[in-house]
Amino acid sequence: MRRITTVLACATVLYSVTGSAAQDTNFDDALAQYDAGRYEPAFAAFAKLADEGHCEAARIAREMARFGRPLYAKELELAPARTERWPQAPDCRAASVATRK
């Protein structure tokens, strides 16, 4: 649990402004849901943002699905066909580097 909390804390600090204002607000709302212990709504919100191409949300949703049972006492499932459309970590890093230049 400590690892995922640290990862999410870093995500909020390192999150680059590459999406729309609505995505930024929705991402902040998803983080608030997570911080409040409402993991299923947070997971759904992160997955929806990932569907829209949000890099950090895609990474977090994948991690939540990976550690669902041990951390959240619930399976948080993602269909492979859905996640194949999501941005991948290397693509996200390249996009954030390009944005900073």
All heavy atoms as an XYZ file, in Angstrom:
777
protein
N       0.833     -1.184      0.000
C       0.000      0.000      0.000
C       0.877      1.245      0.000
O       0.571      2.216     -0.667
C      -0.924     -0.033      1.221
C      -1.871      1.126      1.271
S      -2.961      1.149     -0.124
C      -4.507      1.284      0.657
N       1.971      1.198      0.743
C       2.862      2.352      0.813
C       3.454      2.676     -0.553
O       3.589      3.826     -0.930
C       3.961      2.067      1.825
C       4.849      3.237      2.056
C       5.824      2.936      3.163
N       6.722      4.065      3.303
C       7.792      4.041      4.014
N       8.118      2.950      4.672
N       8.563      5.086      4.092
N       3.784      1.635     -1.316
C       4.374      1.842     -2.642
C       3.412      2.569     -3.568
O       3.782      3.530     -4.218
C       4.777      0.496     -3.257
C       5.361      0.645     -4.646
C       5.834     -0.716     -5.176
N       6.394     -0.555     -6.480
C       5.754     -0.800     -7.616
N       4.527     -1.242     -7.586
N       6.334     -0.626     -8.774
N       2.172      2.120     -3.620
C       1.207      2.744     -4.535
C       0.872      4.158     -4.075
O       0.708      5.057     -4.887
C      -0.070      1.881     -4.714
C      -0.874      2.362     -5.932
C      -0.937      1.904     -3.496
C      -0.326      1.979     -7.233
N       0.848      4.396     -2.756
C       0.601      5.739     -2.254
C       1.748      6.662     -2.640
O       1.527      7.803     -3.058
C       0.418      5.719     -0.722
O      -0.661      4.836     -0.413
C       0.132      7.097     -0.182
N       2.978      6.163     -2.538
C       4.140      6.946     -2.944
C       4.100      7.234     -4.431
O       4.381      8.354     -4.866
C       5.442      6.203     -2.585
O       5.447      5.967     -1.176
C       6.666      6.997     -2.983
N       3.729      6.234     -5.223
C       3.631      6.411     -6.667
C       2.592      7.474     -7.003
O       2.828      8.354     -7.837
C       3.283      5.073     -7.366
C       2.885      5.286     -8.813
C       4.456      4.116     -7.270
N       1.451      7.425     -6.348
C       0.403      8.410     -6.612
C       0.813      9.807     -6.150
O       0.512     10.794     -6.809
C      -0.909      7.993     -5.959
C      -1.601      6.816     -6.634
C      -2.792      6.359     -5.810
C      -2.023      7.164     -8.034
N       1.522      9.884     -5.046
C       2.001     11.186     -4.587
C       2.974     11.782     -5.592
O       2.900     12.966     -5.924
C       2.660     11.051     -3.218
N       3.876     10.954     -6.098
C       4.818     11.411     -7.121
C       4.079     11.815     -8.391
O       4.460     12.778     -9.059
C       5.840     10.332     -7.437
S       6.999     10.046     -6.096
N       3.038     11.095     -8.715
C       2.272     11.404     -9.924
C       1.674     12.797     -9.846
O       1.680     13.534    -10.837
C       1.168     10.374    -10.135
N       1.192     13.172     -8.689
C       0.599     14.496     -8.576
C       1.659     15.585     -8.675
O       1.411     16.651     -9.231
C      -0.189     14.659     -7.263
O       0.664     14.427     -6.165
C      -1.374     13.730     -7.224
N       2.852     15.317     -8.154
C       3.928     16.299     -8.217
C       4.486     16.414     -9.626
O       4.759     17.503    -10.123
C       5.050     15.929     -7.225
C       6.262     16.816     -7.414
C       4.532     16.025     -5.801
N       4.654     15.289    -10.303
C       5.296     15.264    -11.607
C       4.340     15.411    -12.778
O       4.768     15.498    -13.916
C       6.081     13.954    -11.770
C       7.199     13.735    -10.764
C       7.802     12.357    -10.936
C       8.256     14.810    -10.889
N       3.052     15.428    -12.516
C       2.061     15.473    -13.580
C       2.254     16.719    -14.433
O       2.269     17.837    -13.952
C       0.653     15.453    -12.965
C      -0.446     15.605    -13.974
C      -0.671     14.632    -14.930
C      -1.252     16.721    -13.975
C      -1.672     14.775    -15.854
C      -2.265     16.873    -14.885
C      -2.471     15.894    -15.827
O      -3.456     16.028    -16.741
N       2.469     16.521    -15.722
C       2.652     17.663    -16.620
C       1.318     18.026    -17.258
O       0.478     17.173    -17.509
C       3.670     17.334    -17.708
O       3.190     16.289    -18.513
N       1.145     19.285    -17.525
C      -0.103     19.774    -18.088
C      -0.070     19.575    -19.595
O       0.427     20.399    -20.332
C      -0.327     21.251    -17.735
C      -1.639     21.753    -18.307
C      -0.260     21.458    -16.249
N      -0.586     18.420    -20.026
C      -0.633     18.125    -21.454
C      -2.054     17.888    -21.931
O      -2.298     17.873    -23.117
C       0.210     16.883    -21.790
O      -0.261     15.779    -21.027
C       1.679     17.138    -21.477
N      -2.978     17.698    -21.003
C      -4.359     17.423    -21.377
C      -5.200     18.687    -21.289
O      -4.709     19.783    -21.052
N      -6.481     18.508    -21.469
C      -7.404     19.628    -21.394
C      -7.670     19.980    -19.934
O      -7.353     19.224    -19.026
C      -8.707     19.257    -22.091
O      -9.374     18.261    -21.339
N      -8.286     21.125    -19.725
C      -8.647     21.543    -18.370
C      -9.613     20.539    -17.740
O      -9.522     20.245    -16.551
C      -9.254     22.936    -18.390
N     -10.529     20.007    -18.537
C     -11.480     19.012    -18.022
C     -10.741     17.752    -17.582
O     -11.059     17.183    -16.543
C     -12.521     18.670    -19.076
N      -9.760     17.316    -18.373
C      -8.973     16.146    -17.980
C      -8.221     16.414    -16.691
O      -8.141     15.552    -15.830
C      -7.985     15.748    -19.080
C      -8.543     14.847    -20.124
C      -7.450     14.295    -21.026
O      -6.375     14.858    -21.158
N      -7.742     13.183    -21.654
N      -7.660     17.611    -16.547
C      -6.939     17.951    -15.326
C      -7.862     17.879    -14.118
O      -7.492     17.321    -13.086
C      -6.347     19.358    -15.431
C      -5.249     19.459    -16.482
O      -4.714     18.415    -16.914
O      -4.935     20.597    -16.876
N      -9.053     18.428    -14.252
C     -10.022     18.395    -13.162
C     -10.441     16.964    -12.861
O     -10.505     16.568    -11.691
C     -11.263     19.241    -13.525
O     -10.838     20.587    -13.745
C     -12.308     19.190    -12.425
N     -10.695     16.178    -13.894
C     -11.104     14.783    -13.694
C      -9.976     13.965    -13.064
O     -10.241     13.087    -12.237
C     -11.548     14.168    -15.011
C     -12.833     14.784    -15.525
O     -13.580     15.402    -14.778
N     -13.081     14.639    -16.806
N      -8.740     14.250    -13.445
C      -7.603     13.552    -12.852
C      -7.500     13.898    -11.365
O      -7.323     13.011    -10.526
C      -6.308     13.926    -13.592
C      -5.105     13.175    -13.101
C      -4.870     11.873    -13.511
C      -4.205     13.768    -12.234
C      -3.760     11.173    -13.064
C      -3.093     13.082    -11.783
C      -2.870     11.779    -12.198
N      -7.640     15.171    -11.037
C      -7.608     15.593     -9.634
C      -8.747     14.949     -8.843
O      -8.553     14.528     -7.700
C      -7.694     17.113     -9.522
C      -6.433     17.808    -10.033
O      -5.375     17.156    -10.154
O      -6.524     19.014    -10.324
N      -9.919     14.861     -9.458
C     -11.058     14.213     -8.805
C     -10.778     12.731     -8.559
O     -11.115     12.195     -7.499
C     -12.332     14.365     -9.632
C     -12.840     15.803     -9.673
O     -12.391     16.638     -8.853
O     -13.684     16.091    -10.549
N     -10.174     12.060     -9.534
C      -9.829     10.642     -9.378
C      -8.823     10.458     -8.255
O      -8.941      9.530     -7.444
C      -9.290     10.080    -10.691
N      -7.827     11.344     -8.180
C      -6.854     11.276     -7.080
C      -7.534     11.488     -5.734
O      -7.202     10.812     -4.755
C      -5.750     12.318     -7.276
C      -4.695     11.998     -8.322
C      -3.755     13.190     -8.496
C      -3.917     10.753     -7.963
N      -8.483     12.408     -5.682
C      -9.213     12.655     -4.434
C     -10.021     11.423     -4.026
O     -10.065     11.075     -2.838
C     -10.122     13.873     -4.589
N     -10.646     10.769     -5.000
C     -11.390      9.525     -4.722
C     -10.434      8.472     -4.145
O     -10.756      7.804     -3.173
C     -12.037      8.978     -6.004
C     -13.159      9.809     -6.544
C     -14.454      9.608     -5.773
O     -14.627      8.671     -4.998
N     -15.376     10.523     -5.990
N      -9.275      8.351     -4.772
C      -8.280      7.376     -4.303
C      -7.846      7.704     -2.876
O      -7.816      6.835     -2.010
C      -7.072      7.352     -5.243
C      -6.094      6.276     -4.882
C      -6.160      5.029     -5.494
C      -5.129      6.475     -3.902
C      -5.278      4.023     -5.146
C      -4.245      5.475     -3.550
C      -4.326      4.254     -4.165
O      -3.457      3.255     -3.807
N      -7.489      8.963     -2.645
C      -7.027      9.370     -1.318
C      -8.085      9.149     -0.246
O      -7.746      8.907      0.908
C      -6.605     10.846     -1.330
C      -5.310     11.074     -2.093
O      -4.554     10.101     -2.335
O      -5.064     12.233     -2.481
N      -9.355      9.223     -0.626
C     -10.457      9.010      0.316
C     -10.775      7.526      0.513
O     -11.673      7.184      1.271
C     -11.698      9.758     -0.162
N     -10.035      6.653     -0.192
C     -10.265      5.220     -0.042
C     -11.399      4.687     -0.885
O     -11.832      3.549     -0.700
N     -11.888      5.478     -1.809
C     -12.947      5.033     -2.724
C     -12.272      4.542     -4.005
O     -12.214      5.246     -5.017
C     -13.932      6.175     -2.971
C     -14.718      6.548     -1.715
C     -15.799      7.570     -1.966
N     -15.287      8.882     -2.324
C     -14.956      9.838     -1.456
N     -15.073      9.620     -0.171
N     -14.518     10.997     -1.884
N     -11.737      3.322     -3.915
C     -10.862      2.801     -4.957
C     -11.582      2.441     -6.251
O     -11.057      2.682     -7.327
C     -10.064      1.604     -4.429
C      -9.232      1.971     -3.233
C      -9.422      1.370     -1.997
C      -8.264      2.967     -3.327
C      -8.671      1.731     -0.898
C      -7.499      3.331     -2.229
C      -7.706      2.704     -1.018
O      -6.960      3.077      0.071
N     -12.774      1.875     -6.141
C     -13.495      1.507     -7.367
C     -13.865      2.728     -8.210
O     -13.608      2.732     -9.413
C     -14.713      0.645     -7.042
C     -14.300     -0.749     -6.585
C     -15.502     -1.618     -6.298
O     -16.048     -2.171     -7.273
O     -15.885     -1.722     -5.123
N     -14.438      3.793     -7.617
C     -14.717      4.974     -8.437
C     -13.429      5.623     -8.968
O     -13.404      6.128    -10.091
C     -15.457      5.926     -7.504
C     -15.874      5.129     -6.331
C     -15.002      3.923     -6.273
N     -12.372      5.606     -8.156
C     -11.094      6.164     -8.611
C     -10.574      5.378     -9.804
O     -10.152      5.956    -10.812
C     -10.073      6.146     -7.478
N     -10.631      4.059     -9.700
C     -10.176      3.189    -10.783
C     -10.975      3.453    -12.059
O     -10.400      3.599    -13.142
C     -10.313      1.726    -10.350
C      -9.941      0.727    -11.400
C      -8.627      0.566    -11.790
C     -10.905     -0.062    -11.996
C      -8.270     -0.365    -12.754
C     -10.573     -0.994    -12.958
C      -9.249     -1.140    -13.334
N     -12.294      3.559    -11.915
C     -13.143      3.825    -13.082
C     -12.796      5.173    -13.710
O     -12.742      5.304    -14.943
C     -14.613      3.788    -12.673
N     -12.533      6.175    -12.873
C     -12.192      7.502    -13.391
C     -10.834      7.488    -14.092
O     -10.681      8.073    -15.171
C     -12.189      8.522    -12.251
N      -9.846      6.814    -13.499
C      -8.535      6.715    -14.142
C      -8.647      5.972    -15.478
O      -8.044      6.375    -16.473
C      -7.520      6.004    -13.247
C      -7.039      6.829    -12.080
C      -7.078      6.320    -10.794
C      -6.523      8.107    -12.268
C      -6.619      7.063     -9.713
C      -6.066      8.865    -11.193
C      -6.116      8.339     -9.909
N      -9.426      4.900    -15.504
C      -9.595      4.131    -16.741
C     -10.277      4.963    -17.826
O      -9.880      4.914    -19.002
C     -10.386      2.855    -16.462
N     -11.267      5.752    -17.437
C     -11.955      6.614    -18.413
C     -10.982      7.641    -18.981
O     -10.954      7.888    -20.188
C     -13.149      7.301    -17.764
C     -13.960      8.157    -18.724
C     -15.171      8.744    -18.020
C     -16.058      9.527    -18.953
N     -15.428     10.659    -19.579
N     -10.189      8.248    -18.125
C      -9.181      9.201    -18.599
C      -8.159      8.522    -19.513
O      -7.736      9.093    -20.518
C      -8.467      9.859    -17.415
C      -9.257     10.938    -16.694
C      -8.654     11.233    -15.329
C      -9.312     12.190    -17.534
N      -7.785      7.306    -19.167
C      -6.849      6.555    -20.015
C      -7.458      6.306    -21.386
O      -6.762      6.389    -22.403
C      -6.470      5.236    -19.340
N      -8.767      6.020    -21.419
C      -9.459      5.844    -22.700
C      -9.348      7.099    -23.561
O      -9.369      7.028    -24.786
C     -10.946      5.520    -22.479
C     -11.186      4.134    -21.917
O     -10.298      3.262    -22.041
O     -12.277      3.921    -21.348
N      -9.225      8.260    -22.901
C      -9.123      9.545    -23.599
C      -7.680      9.916    -23.924
O      -7.423     10.996    -24.431
C      -9.766     10.641    -22.743
C     -11.246     10.433    -22.498
C     -11.817     11.354    -21.430
O     -11.080     12.223    -20.904
O     -13.007     11.204    -21.113
N      -6.734      9.013    -23.566
C      -5.333      9.236    -23.904
C      -4.494      9.864    -22.810
O      -3.365     10.292    -23.051
N      -4.994      9.907    -21.589
C      -4.264     10.505    -20.470
C      -3.198      9.520    -19.987
O      -3.508      8.451    -19.464
C      -5.255     10.840    -19.354
C      -4.707     11.728    -18.302
N      -3.816     11.301    -17.353
C      -4.921     13.039    -18.055
C      -3.522     12.295    -16.550
N      -4.188     13.374    -16.959
N      -1.939      9.885    -20.153
C      -0.814      8.984    -19.859
C      -0.737      8.557    -18.397
O      -0.618      7.373    -18.098
C       0.502      9.652    -20.247
S       0.700      9.884    -22.013
N      -0.756      9.519    -17.499
C      -0.595      9.199    -16.078
C      -1.778      8.381    -15.564
O      -1.605      7.453    -14.775
C      -0.426     10.483    -15.268
C      -0.002     10.245    -13.846
C       1.350      9.552    -13.710
O       2.129      9.500    -14.663
O       1.616      9.043    -12.604
N      -2.966      8.697    -16.021
C      -4.140      7.926    -15.614
C      -4.031      6.484    -16.101
O      -4.408      5.551    -15.377
C      -5.414      8.575    -16.141
N      -3.506      6.283    -17.305
C      -3.330      4.930    -17.840
C      -2.354      4.148    -16.974
O      -2.595      2.989    -16.630
C      -2.843      4.991    -19.286
N      -1.265      4.787    -16.587
C      -0.270      4.112    -15.749
C      -0.858      3.735    -14.393
O      -0.696      2.608    -13.917
C       0.952      5.015    -15.558
C       2.118      4.312    -14.879
C       3.219      5.289    -14.528
N       2.764      6.309    -13.581
C       2.528      6.062    -12.279
N       2.671      4.851    -11.775
N       2.136      7.038    -11.483
N      -1.588      4.653    -13.786
C      -2.178      4.381    -12.476
C      -3.237      3.286    -12.567
O      -3.280      2.387    -11.716
C      -2.757      5.676    -11.868
C      -1.626      6.649    -11.545
C      -3.580      5.372    -10.616
C      -2.096      8.044    -11.174
N      -4.095      3.336    -13.574
C      -5.133      2.306    -13.725
C      -4.508      0.926    -13.906
O      -4.991     -0.055    -13.335
C      -6.042      2.637    -14.904
N      -3.444      0.853    -14.684
C      -2.754     -0.440    -14.853
C      -2.204     -0.947    -13.524
O      -2.311     -2.129    -13.206
C      -1.613     -0.310    -15.859
C      -2.048     -0.286    -17.283
C      -0.813     -0.346    -18.205
N      -1.203     -0.253    -19.581
C      -1.182      0.874    -20.297
N      -0.759      1.999    -19.764
N      -1.566      0.868    -21.554
N      -1.600     -0.056    -12.749
C      -1.048     -0.458    -11.448
C      -2.157     -0.884    -10.490
O      -2.001     -1.852     -9.754
C      -0.235      0.693    -10.836
C       1.064      0.957    -11.551
C       2.047     -0.187    -11.442
O       2.314     -0.654    -10.318
O       2.548     -0.620    -12.493
N      -3.266     -0.157    -10.499
C      -4.376     -0.537     -9.633
C      -4.914     -1.910    -10.016
O      -5.239     -2.723     -9.142
C      -5.483      0.516     -9.681
C      -5.118      1.814     -8.993
S      -6.469      3.024     -8.996
C      -7.524      2.323     -7.695
N      -5.011     -2.194    -11.306
C      -5.479     -3.512    -11.748
C      -4.476     -4.591    -11.352
O      -4.858     -5.676    -10.908
C      -5.703     -3.514    -13.261
N      -3.217     -4.269    -11.484
C      -2.166     -5.251    -11.156
C      -2.188     -5.631     -9.678
O      -2.001     -6.791     -9.311
C      -0.815     -4.660    -11.530
C       0.350     -5.561    -11.242
C       1.642     -4.937    -11.703
N       2.758     -5.748    -11.280
C       3.986     -5.313    -11.157
N       4.269     -4.060    -11.449
N       4.938     -6.109    -10.758
N      -2.389     -4.646     -8.798
C      -2.332     -4.891     -7.356
C      -3.704     -4.877     -6.697
O      -3.799     -4.746     -5.474
C      -1.432     -3.839     -6.688
C      -0.008     -3.915     -7.129
C       0.517     -2.961     -7.986
C       0.812     -4.945     -6.703
C       1.834     -3.026     -8.400
C       2.128     -5.029     -7.109
C       2.646     -4.068     -7.970
N      -4.761     -5.023     -7.481
C      -6.121     -4.925     -6.972
C      -6.437     -5.757     -5.753
O      -6.821     -5.222     -4.716
N      -6.294     -7.054     -5.852
C      -6.688     -7.936     -4.746
C      -5.874     -7.660     -3.475
O      -6.460     -7.445     -2.410
C      -6.578     -9.397     -5.184
C      -6.842    -10.426     -4.117
C      -8.250    -10.509     -3.616
N      -9.190    -10.851     -4.659
C     -10.502    -10.686     -4.531
N     -11.013    -10.227     -3.420
N     -11.312    -10.985     -5.507
N      -4.543     -7.613     -3.520
C      -3.813     -7.419     -2.265
C      -3.957     -6.014     -1.655
O      -3.958     -5.878     -0.431
C      -2.357     -7.691     -2.622
C      -2.268     -7.676     -4.095
C      -3.648     -7.925     -4.628
N      -4.106     -4.996     -2.463
C      -4.169     -3.645     -1.917
C      -5.583     -3.157     -1.634
O      -5.795     -2.382     -0.703
C      -3.491     -2.645     -2.865
C      -1.985     -2.737     -2.969
C      -1.463     -1.686     -3.932
C      -1.342     -2.567     -1.603
N      -6.532     -3.568     -2.466
C      -7.877     -3.005     -2.371
C      -8.938     -4.047     -2.014
O     -10.116     -3.717     -1.955
C      -8.255     -2.324     -3.695
C      -7.152     -1.436     -4.207
C      -6.480     -1.747     -5.383
C      -6.755     -0.304     -3.506
C      -5.441     -0.941     -5.847
C      -5.721      0.497     -3.961
C      -5.070      0.174     -5.133
O      -4.054      0.964     -5.590
N      -8.519     -5.288     -1.798
C      -9.417     -6.390     -1.452
C     -10.508     -6.586     -2.499
O     -11.618     -7.007     -2.201
C     -10.023     -6.187     -0.072
N     -10.186     -6.255     -3.740
C     -11.140     -6.407     -4.834
C     -10.348     -6.509     -6.133
O      -9.360     -5.820     -6.315
C     -12.054     -5.179     -4.884
C     -12.997     -5.146     -6.043
C     -14.387     -4.850     -5.573
C     -15.366     -4.837     -6.711
N     -15.927     -6.113     -7.012
N     -10.821     -7.362     -7.010
C     -10.220     -7.432     -8.335
C     -10.663     -6.217     -9.136
O     -11.855     -5.941     -9.243
C     -10.652     -8.714     -9.070
C     -10.061     -9.980     -8.495
C      -8.549    -10.061     -8.649
O      -8.010     -9.586     -9.664
O      -7.914    -10.601     -7.731
N      -9.731     -5.489     -9.653
C     -10.012     -4.355    -10.522
C      -9.553     -4.780    -11.912
O      -8.372     -4.800    -12.200
C      -9.268     -3.108    -10.044
C      -9.596     -2.675     -8.613
C      -8.649     -1.576     -8.156
C     -11.035     -2.207     -8.516
N     -10.498     -5.147    -12.737
C     -10.168     -5.770    -14.016
C     -10.177     -4.781    -15.166
O     -10.987     -3.863    -15.209
C     -11.152     -6.899    -14.290
C     -11.057     -8.020    -13.260
C     -11.993     -9.167    -13.564
O     -12.418     -9.318    -14.724
O     -12.307     -9.902    -12.624
N      -9.262     -5.044    -16.091
C      -9.179     -4.278    -17.328
C      -9.129     -5.258    -18.489
O      -8.320     -6.180    -18.480
C      -7.905     -3.432    -17.353
C      -7.837     -2.292    -16.364
C      -6.434     -1.694    -16.341
C      -8.849     -1.226    -16.747
N      -9.965     -5.061    -19.468
C      -9.953     -5.907    -20.657
C      -8.719     -5.575    -21.493
O      -8.432     -4.400    -21.726
C     -11.213     -5.682    -21.482
N      -7.973     -6.585    -21.918
C      -6.779     -6.330    -22.729
C      -7.071     -5.490    -23.970
O      -6.274     -4.626    -24.333
C      -6.290     -7.723    -23.114
C      -6.821     -8.617    -22.036
C      -8.142     -8.012    -21.629
N      -8.213     -5.702    -24.606
C      -8.555     -4.924    -25.799
C      -8.671     -3.437    -25.460
O      -8.338     -2.578    -26.272
C      -9.855     -5.430    -26.405
N      -9.121     -3.145    -24.263
C      -9.255     -1.748    -23.836
C      -7.880     -1.123    -23.599
O      -7.597     -0.027    -24.068
C     -10.087     -1.689    -22.556
C     -10.352     -0.287    -22.070
C     -11.203     -0.314    -20.813
N     -11.653      1.018    -20.467
C     -12.296      1.302    -19.347
N     -12.591      0.342    -18.492
N     -12.662      2.534    -19.095
N      -7.023     -1.823    -22.871
C      -5.735     -1.243    -22.512
C      -4.770     -1.151    -23.692
O      -3.837     -0.364    -23.648
C      -5.072     -2.036    -21.372
O      -4.868     -3.386    -21.785
C      -5.914     -1.997    -20.114
N      -5.006     -1.933    -24.741
C      -4.144     -1.856    -25.920
C      -4.227     -0.481    -26.578
O      -3.286     -0.041    -27.223
C      -4.523     -2.934    -26.938
C      -4.103     -4.319    -26.516
C      -4.662     -5.408    -27.412
O      -5.315     -5.094    -28.436
O      -4.445     -6.582    -27.089
N      -5.346      0.204    -26.412
C      -5.529      1.538    -26.999
C      -4.937      2.636    -26.126
O      -4.789      3.767    -26.561
C      -7.022      1.815    -27.201
C      -7.690      0.890    -28.201
C      -9.134      1.315    -28.456
N      -9.954      1.349    -27.246
C     -10.688      0.330    -26.790
N     -10.720     -0.793    -27.461
N     -11.414      0.452    -25.698
N      -4.613      2.309    -24.885
C      -4.105      3.310    -23.950
C      -2.665      3.667    -24.271
O      -1.908      2.852    -24.790
C      -4.171      2.784    -22.533
C      -5.548      2.672    -21.970
C      -6.726      2.946    -22.591
C      -5.874      2.231    -20.663
N      -7.767      2.705    -21.739
C      -7.274      2.263    -20.546
C      -5.132      1.802    -19.584
C      -7.937      1.904    -19.394
C      -5.778      1.432    -18.433
C      -7.175      1.487    -18.335
N      -2.264      4.878    -23.893
C      -0.864      5.262    -24.082
C       0.040      4.359    -23.244
O      -0.330      3.962    -22.141
C      -0.800      6.696    -23.574
C      -2.157      7.080    -23.126
C      -3.065      5.910    -23.276
N       1.187      4.058    -23.787
C       2.167      3.241    -23.085
C       3.177      4.153    -22.400
O       3.411      5.274    -22.833
C       2.886      2.300    -24.054
C       1.961      1.316    -24.732
C       1.316      0.352    -23.750
O       1.977     -0.202    -22.883
N       0.020      0.155    -23.887
N       3.813      3.659    -21.368
C       4.744      4.466    -20.578
C       5.827      5.137    -21.420
O       6.057      6.330    -21.268
C       5.358      3.609    -19.471
N       6.516      4.434    -22.334
C       7.544      5.122    -23.122
C       6.968      6.262    -23.959
O       7.579      7.319    -24.081
C       8.117      4.032    -24.016
C       7.819      2.767    -23.300
C       6.506      3.008    -22.594
N       5.783      6.073    -24.517
C       5.136      7.123    -25.289
C       4.841      8.333    -24.407
O       5.003      9.472    -24.827
C       3.828      6.634    -25.912
C       4.048      5.521    -26.929
O       5.177      5.414    -27.457
O       3.104      4.766    -27.185
N       4.423      8.085    -23.202
C       4.088      9.171    -22.278
C       5.338      9.951    -21.898
O       5.305     11.165    -21.842
C       3.413      8.627    -21.035
S       1.790      7.923    -21.358
N       6.416      9.251    -21.628
C       7.649      9.936    -21.277
C       8.130     10.799    -22.448
O       8.550     11.924    -22.257
C       8.728      8.940    -20.870
C       8.542      8.449    -19.452
C       9.783      7.731    -18.973
N       9.993      6.484    -19.673
C       9.549      5.302    -19.275
N       8.862      5.215    -18.170
N       9.792      4.218    -19.952
N       8.044     10.279    -23.645
C       8.477     11.037    -24.825
C       7.606     12.278    -24.998
O       8.123     13.358    -25.299
C       8.410     10.162    -26.070
N       6.309     12.155    -24.756
C       5.404     13.289    -24.896
C       5.689     14.347    -23.839
O       5.692     15.546    -24.144
C       3.954     12.826    -24.802
N       5.972     13.934    -22.613
C       6.219     14.924    -21.563
C       7.561     15.616    -21.768
O       7.702     16.798    -21.480
C       6.136     14.281    -20.171
O       7.197     13.380    -19.976
N       8.559     14.932    -22.311
C       9.844     15.547    -22.607
C       9.670     16.567    -23.712
O      10.183     17.680    -23.646
C      10.894     14.489    -22.978
C      12.131     15.134    -23.563
C      11.245     13.645    -21.775
N       8.924     16.218    -24.749
C       8.685     17.128    -25.874
C       7.934     18.367    -25.402
O       8.168     19.469    -25.904
C       7.912     16.415    -26.972
N       7.019     18.213    -24.451
C       6.239     19.325    -23.942
C       7.118     20.319    -23.180
O       6.908     21.510    -23.242
C       5.120     18.809    -23.004
O       4.332     17.883    -23.731
C       4.252     19.927    -22.500
N       8.121     19.808    -22.469
C       8.990     20.666    -21.673
C       9.963     21.479    -22.510
O      10.497     22.453    -22.066
C       9.778     19.831    -20.675
C       8.917     19.363    -19.523
C       9.741     18.663    -18.500
N       9.115     17.373    -18.306
C       9.738     16.269    -18.007
N      11.036     16.261    -17.869
N       9.094     15.148    -17.827
N      10.233     21.061    -23.737
C      11.227     21.753    -24.570
C      10.701     23.056    -25.082
O       9.595     23.333    -25.218
C      11.657     20.862    -25.725
C      12.477     19.698    -25.241
C      12.957     18.893    -26.410
C      13.814     17.730    -25.913
N      14.310     16.916    -26.964
